[in-house]
């Protein structure tokens, strides 16, 4: 019997070859688009932040264990630093919970302002967790990395996505986003934040996205935006692209006011 010949679009050797790169890129556009449409998600609120930030109870347990085991001063100092940072996990969790509750009350055909994260641990987990605790949907846009686990357990079923290409992942972060909240983070957070600010500044997005920098002490120390104005590399009005706060209440009020004024009609 003659062997059936494999169709080219099913040929894994072609798909995973350099010649198949365009097909792989297209799949990272078409696949997420289908999932968002299937789940009737119109737009998102994106949470960025460190994958290393731990829940408060987790760090407290680690401190107790370290003290009982007679750990070094350096280890205890590290854990105390992590305890200070844990407040951002709890704040992200609470803010995502409140934003999800708010969005669920809107009169809508499609689901509005759904929490979206990079799908990993830390701040990302906290935001997905808060949305889940509010019994709402949340998105996890994971990226395959050799040294970091992705896919936290709080992402909604059917909305956990795995990307190979960073630029396609960032496309989906921005394309549906109506607001961005950046918590303290590392290189990845900075990359995502400043690319988004560049798109807003240069009007490469057809919408205005409120951007919240959560954690004044962190952002004031690591990014001196006023210095960019003083050196003439950005305009004074560019400072208005970001709203800094340390308060969940203030962030919630700012975001809901901005989203209502920008994107909701009087009937919503």
N, C-alpha and C positions, 0 to 999 in steps of 0.2 A: 504493500500500500504506500502510495506516495506521501511523504512527510508534508504536513501543512506548513506553509511559509509564514513566518511571523510578520505582521504588519509593522511598518516603520515606526508608527507612533506608539507601538507597544515594545519596541526594541530597547531594552535597558542599556545596552552598550552605546547606542546612539544618544539616548537621553542623558547619560552621565558622561558623555564625551565633551570636549571643548566645543564641538559643533552643535551640541544640544543645549548650550548655555541659554540661548534665547528662549527655548521651550521651558527651561527651569525658571527663568525670570517671569515668563508669562504665567506659569502655574502659581507663582506667589502673588500675582495680581488677581487672577480669576478665582482661585480657591477662597481667599478671604472675602472677596466681593460676594460670592455665592452664600457664604455663611452669614454675613451681615444682612443680606437680603432675606435669607431664609428665616432669620430671627427678628426681622422687622426693626433693625436698629438703624435709626436715622443719623444719630451723631453720638459723640462720646466726650467724656471728661478724662483727661490723661493724667495719671500720677507717675512722676519720676522720683527716683531716690535710690539710696544705697541698698545693695543686696546684702550688706553685712549687718544692718541694724536689726537687733534682736528684740523680742517682746520683753517687757519689764520683768515678768515673773520668771522667765527663763534665766535672765542675768542674775536676779536675786538668788535663785537656786544655785547657780554656778559660784557665786560669792560665798554662800554658806558652805558649799562643798570644798572650796579652795581653802577657807579658813580652817575647816576641820582636818584637812590634809596637810596643814602647815605649809601652804604654797608660798612662794617667794614674794617679796614686796613688789617686784616688777609685775608679777602676775596679778596681784591684787589691784595694783594701780591701773592695769589694763582693763580689768573687770569694772572698776569704778568709772573709767571713761566710757565703757560700753553701757553702763547703767545710765549715765547722763544722756547718751544718745538714744536710749530706749524710749525716751519720751516722744520721739518723732514717730516711732512705730505706733504708739498708742494714739497720737494725734492724727496720723494718716488713717488709722482704722476708724476713729470717730468721725472724721470729716467725710470719709467715703460712705459711712453709715448714714450720716445726715443728708448728704447729697443724693443718695439713692432713695431714701424716704421721700425727699422733696420731689424728685423726678417721677416717682410712682404716682404722685397725686395729681400730676398734670393731665388735662383732658387731651388725649392724643390718639391718633390712629397708629402711628409708629412709636417705638420706644425711644425716648429722648434722653440725652445726657447720661449714657451708660458709662460706668467706671471702666477704664481701660488701663492696663499696666503692661510692663515687660514680662510679666508672668513668672518671675523668679521669686526668691525669698526676700526677706528684709521689708523695705517700704512697699515693694510691689505686693508681697503677700499680705501686708497689713491692709492695703486698699481693697484688694480682692476679698479679704476676710470681712471687712466692714460692710461691703456691698452684700455679701452672702448673709451676714447677720441681719441685714435689713430685708432679707428675702427678695433681693433683686438680682438681676443679671450682672455679670462683669466679664470683661474680656482679658485674656492673657496672650500677648504677642511674644512668644518665646523666641529665643535665638539659640541655635546649636553652637555650644562652645566646648572646648576640650577640658576645661577646668572648673566649670560652674554649672550647678544643677538648675534646671528650669522646670516649670510646671508645678506651681504650688497647688495644694489641694482645694483651694477656695475658688478657683476659676470655674465659671459656669460650664456645664456639660455642653458640648458642641461649639464652645467659644474659646477653646484652648487651641492655639495655632503655633506651628513650629516653622521658623524661617531659617534659611541658609544665608540669605543676602541681607546685610545690615540696611542697605539703602531701600530695599523693598519693605522691610519692617518699619523703617522710619516714615516711608510713604504712608503706610496705614496708620501710624501714630498721628500724623498731621491731617490726612485727608478728611477724616470724619470728626476731628477734634473741634470742639467749640470753646474749650478752656484747658489750661495746663497748670498743674500744681507741681512745683519742683521742691522736694525736700532735700536735706543735706545728702550729698552723694559724691561719687568719684568721677573718673574720666568719662564713663558712659553717660552719667547724668549731665555733665557739662556739654558733651557732644550733642546730646538730644536737645538740651535747653537752648544752646546758642545757635544751632541750626534753625530751630523754630523762631527764635527772635530775629534772625537774619531774614527769614521768609516774611515775617510780619513787617519788619522795618522796610524792606524793599518792595512790599506790597505784591509779593509773588503768591500770596494767598488771597483769595477773593473775599475773605472774611476777616474780621478782627477777633483775635483770641485773647481774652483776659489771661494774664500770666501771673501766678502767685508764687513768690519766693518765700517758702515757709522756713522760719528759723533765722531771725535777724542776725544773731551773733555769728552764726556760721557764714552766712552770705556776706556780711560786712567785712569779715576777716579774709575770706578767700577770693572775693571778687570786688574790687574797688571800681564800681561803675562811674562814680563821680570823677575819678582820675582819668577815665576815658574822655569825659567831657573837657576836663582841664587841659588835656593834651590835644584836644581838637579832633579825636578820632571818631567820636560820635557827637550827635547834636544834643543840646540840653533836653529837648522834647523826647529824645529816645529813652530817657529815664522813666518816662510815664508808661512805657511798655510793660513795666513790672510793678507789682504791688507786694511790698514786704510786710510780713506779719509773723507774730509768735502765737496768735490766738486762733483756735478753731472757730470760735464764735465770729471773729472778724472775717476770717477767710470765707466762712459759709455765707455771711451777709453780703460780702463783696461779690462773690461768685453768683449767688442767686439774683442779686440786683442786676449785675452785668448781663447775665444770660436772659433774664426777663426783658430788659430794655432792648437788647440786641436781637433776640431770636424768637421771642414769644409774643403772640398777639394778645389783645385784651381778653379774648375768650379762653385762653389757656389757663 
